[in-house]
Amino acid sequence: TNMIISQKTIEKLRELVNEETEYHSGSKLVTFFNQYGFRDVYGNGFPSRWIYTEEKTRALNGKAEFRNYIDPF
């Protein structure tokens, strides 16, 4: 079965991904999330890092790729 996490856990993962384990710039975040099936491009109009990371974490929540995403943490 696929794992589903709470909003509070999503927020903590956002902090871990964005800066607590390593600072990730916007372009690094795009590269990071694209390895989980997204096809995003970094450029003008890119949202704040925390919004982007939270949206992508929510999108992965409950999917098979999610286990690979949280494995390093």
C-alpha positions in Angstrom: 0.0 0.0 0.0 1.1 3.6 -0.6 1.9 5.8 2.3 -0.1 9.0 3.0 1.2 11.7 5.4 -0.5 14.6 7.2 -0.2 18.3 6.4 2.1 18.8 9.4 4.5 16.1 8.1 4.4 17.7 4.6 5.4 21.0 6.2 8.3 19.4 8.0 9.5 17.6 4.8 9.3 21.0 3.1 11.7 22.4 5.7 14.0 19.4 5.3 14.1 19.5 1.5 14.4 23.3 1.2 17.2 24.0 3.7 17.6 21.8 6.8 19.5 19.0 5.1 21.0 21.2 2.4 19.9 24.6 0.9 18.2 24.1 -2.4 17.8 27.0 -4.8 14.7 27.1 -7.1 16.6 25.5 -10.0 18.0 22.7 -7.7 14.5 22.1 -6.4 13.2 21.6 -10.0 16.0 19.1 -10.7 15.3 17.3 -7.4 11.6 16.9 -8.0 11.9 16.1 -11.7 13.6 12.8 -10.7 10.2 11.8 -9.2 8.4 12.2 -12.5 7.7 15.9 -12.8 8.7 17.8 -15.9 9.1 21.3 -14.5 11.4 24.1 -15.8 12.8 26.8 -13.6 12.4 30.4 -14.9 10.4 33.6 -14.6 7.2 33.3 -12.6 8.6 30.4 -10.5 6.7 30.4 -7.1 8.5 30.7 -3.8 10.6 27.7 -2.8 8.3 26.8 0.1 5.2 26.9 -2.1 6.8 24.8 -4.8 8.2 22.2 -2.4 4.9 21.9 -0.5 2.9 21.5 -3.8 5.2 18.8 -5.1 5.2 17.0 -1.8 1.4 17.0 -1.7 1.4 15.7 -5.3 3.7 12.8 -4.4 1.8 12.0 -1.2 0.1 8.6 -1.6 2.0 7.7 -4.8 4.5 4.9 -5.2 7.3 7.4 -5.8 6.7 8.9 -2.4 8.7 6.2 -0.6 11.8 7.0 -2.7 11.2 10.7 -2.0 11.3 10.4 1.8 13.9 7.6 1.9 16.9 9.9 2.4 15.2 11.5 5.4 
